[in-house]
């Protein structure tokens, strides 16, 4: 079974020099072995640059060595010298595949795009609830090794995910109310009651404090967090219609990419807590900065995904905090969502 979040995966095209946050800077670019061999044989000035740029790290990976976390082949016109000279097929796997994501479960494969990419974020987060659909196709030739999980558990998770999708697409209630219902459903499925009495009181400062403690990848994100921390007297919070749709699209995509991973863990609840943290953290920043224009809202969603979901250290720390800090318990999230308007 091949499952694709459409039409985004097929529609994606890199916008190159028009991108407001290029993937050619702020990242470590790992060169796959086949590309490294190819680059070693390229003649001329470009070949010399390629061989000079490749370096091996402590883990044995080959990286492009640049300055200021900038790929040495990203030129002043914000275009790639390798692609310009040799074509897209000459790009290493990292550059050719990003922001495409492949989730291989053995007996099924799911494709998506990473919200770390501004164009991918635009495609995904501007979907209407009616457009939040999956296409499933039979492709027996794509099936790989036998799955390393309990098939019955995976089937249960797939049914649960479909039910959560249905809630998120249902616009008869606000998005935050539907997210609250998603939390309560998952707790019910796992016999984990949502206790809101006497739970820790979750506030905007908790989200900002955690984000401020993380590694910062982009200057724009650092500036945003600084501005948000200074504004504590924001107007009462309200979710506009466009923002409601963005929340639904983000939640749908997050559950699509993460919920079935619970087949390899003890519980799906931590993934739901991570979803709620992500939504509430972004809403905190939008609230503090009073951002109403959709392009700026999309930029916050995209930068959050880049800083948190695409940084393994930050993601590990978030998982630990959600597991150990009472202020981020299911009950605290339930009460906070109710306070925001998820009555």
Steps between C-alpha positions, in 0.01 A plus 500: 500500500630843402348791692557860387385828651386660177516717301798652682760228445457494123458877469817601683764688306791682660463878460882537511614862527148614601510294820501713818690235698725290279583142599853579379578681823468409867526126437767234481486354148592131507636366170403139427786262404393469135495878453835533678655257249343692211622836634852364536517444124357836384765688297581870494448776752169361625663164566773667701242689704303181563800306621614787719152540653448135598610409851439202728352548847551293814217265401656426163245705305621716212385860525533814294729733692373859484525823694227637729301176449460592134548248219810602301310438175211734582600803296428872530191459283364243751536222245697173514823490299486119485151493351577790266808325359404131515122488528261388775603134469850591622370620836573280801208310653453757778453789257306307238246355743437790740229588602346168397447250782463124466355289781566133420302266726597185310154407380411859411673823402381853573628818336482859621685832501693660785354823638858617551486611136308829448346388171397164646349682799304726266367203302404302809366769730280678245294185444133529592355233732335341194841465336653312794486162332721201436520296183569131547627289212614142468865473397618146583839562340577768760447276800828433681589286800238353729387751764666494841183568695182328609268512195192512725639803684573676171149433375357646821719809464391544140134488604568746780685736269209496257264593783729785606518619137122507489487717811757744363311538171170559682443876500179486703717578803812721533837340428617532861189324623562217254862472615378475856267222391793325328695509826208360697443223244862384504498500882180296490650250255801458727303494827675818610244735650539874444508645851472879505428545871804629691725469194778749432382824335648526151577854378658669200820553698555124521512469120724804458739385774546162337549646151755745639697211654538323166774521242422781252559432130388826339542864597141575401373246756726647768361848429143368509548337841661816638208713382242254633665491844482879526127519426308378801200732463353357181131538423259216589562196283269410212536261207408642160350284227829477301692409817238237589565339160877518553466322835299222335749460216797493737330246728397280209852499359659440841280200574554368148876505548521391863200309631585161347847518656325390817510148351865496613438657844282436802259788447366745244427761768850662492450579129169670579665698780771608256231611254324704769827656615578598141161659437493684833859623461428643155176658624694656788737672259221610266311637801797684650598657166137556395569354156188493285643486146508146368850520343647593840293231672627238256856618563458431874366148438788432261772634728359306796516177298854576390622587850324220688411210272813517286751537783554163668636654822203734537256222420660266755481771766135568415415130531672490841320810629162372386566172679631641827349848557157500666418835344486325160280211616190399301283659768691829479467504120128422525444790739713735289315418178170559679631838616598591142154429372487124464198477732 
